[in-house]
Amino acid sequence: MGETKHDRIAKAIATKKGTVYHSDKGVDVRTATQVIEVEVDPATFSHGIRQLQGSQKARYLAVPNDLVKDAIERTQGTGVGVMNEHGRIRKRAR
């Protein structure tokens, strides 16, 4: 079985951020200042946002490029920011 789209995005962002992808429980990518949860299906955006809620660091939902607009709409008022699949911030976290 090949690597999933979720895994590819998480590994790419982790590499860019100089850290590792945590495929176990918890947030996918963790740095000293950010936590990043990768979601590739709009139906799971709520789950991703919930995963991030407990963190004091800047919280981001990372999504494929074609889902950025949907993710920005879903994260309004949550304090969660949005990144595209390359780790580029499209909406800043509060």
N, C-alpha and C positions, 0 to 999 in steps of 0.2 A: 504494500500500500504506500502511495506516495505522500509527499508532504502536502498538508492542507494550505489553503489560501491564508487562513488565520496564522498558522505557524510561519509561513514565509514572511508575512507582514511583521509579526512580532519579532522574529529574528533580525530582520532588516533594521527595524527601529532600535532594537537593543544594541546592535553593532554600531549604529550611528551615534548612539548615546554613550557608548563605551561601557556597556554593562551586559548582562545575560538575560535571556528569555527564561522566565520561570513557568514551565508548562504544568507545574503542580497546582495545588489550590492557591487562591489568592490572586493578586494583581499580576498581570503578565510581565510588565517591565517596570523595574524600580531603580531610580537613581537617587542621588542625595537630595534632589530638590523636586522631583516629579514622580508620579505614579501614572502608568499608562495601561489602560485595559483595551485590548483589541477586540473588536466585534465586526463580523463580516455580514451579518444578517440584521436588517432593521427590526425584526421581531425580538432580537435579544438585546437591543439598546438599553432597555430598562434594567436588565440584569447587570450589564456592564456599569451603568451609572450607580447601582446599588453596591457593587463591588468596591467602588471608589469612595463611597460616602464617609468611611471612618478615618480617612487619611488627613493629616495636617499639611501634607505637601501639595503642590500644584497638581490637580487631578485632570487627566485627559482621557478622552475616548478616541482611539485611533481606528479609522474606518477606511475602506477602499475609496478611491477618488470619486466614484460615481454615487457614493452615499453621503458625501460631506454635507450637502444641503439638508438632507433628512436629519443627520446627526445634530447639526446646528439647531434645527427647529426643536428636536427632542430634548436638548440640554438647556434650553432657555430657562432661566431662573434657578438652575441647580448649582451654579458655581463651577460646573464641569466644563472644561474646554474641549476643543475638537482638533485632532491632527489628521492629516491625510495619510495614505499608506506609506509615504516616504518620511514621515515624522515632521512634516512642515505644519506649523500651527496655523489653523484656519479660524479658530475662535479662542481667545485667551481665557485661561482659567482665572476665576476670582479667588 
